[in-house]
Amino acid sequence: MIRLLKVAAAIEAVSVCLLFLNLFTVHWPAVSSALGPTHGTAYLVTIVTALSTAGASRRAKLLAFVPAIGGYLALRRLSVVAR
């Protein structure tokens, strides 16, 4: 589950950065149409994966709900607890 959370967190963070880059520069609707659902799906996968990770603390699960960086925050919390 941790590997899936890492992948989903990376896709979520990169896709939101690309969405903002598109918004502040050329604002092509096709880019938004492609990246919006990608980001949304990665966000939902991050949340579901964090919620279903065995041994995840309540704080790690709640951190997954933070948009754009929640996956990384949850991973950081999980690695702190695992030490």
C-alpha positions, 0 to 999 in steps of 0.5 A, a space after each residue: 500500500 505504501 508504494 501505491 501511496 507514493 505513486 498517487 502522491 507524486 501524480 497528485 503533486 505533479 498534476 496540480 503543479 501542471 494545472 497551475 502552470 497552465 492556468 498562469 501561462 497559456 490557459 489551454 482548455 485541453 490541458 485542463 480537461 486532461 489534467 483535471 480528472 487525472 489530478 482528481 483521481 490521484 487525489 481520491 486514490 491518495 485518500 483511499 490508500 491512506 485510509 486503508 493502510 494498515 497501521 496508519 495513525 489517525 493523523 496520517 489519514 487526516 493529512 491525506 485530505 490536504 489537497 496537492 500535498 496530502 499524500 506526501 504529508 501522510 507518507 511523512 507521518 507514516 515514515 515517522 511512526 514506522 521508525 
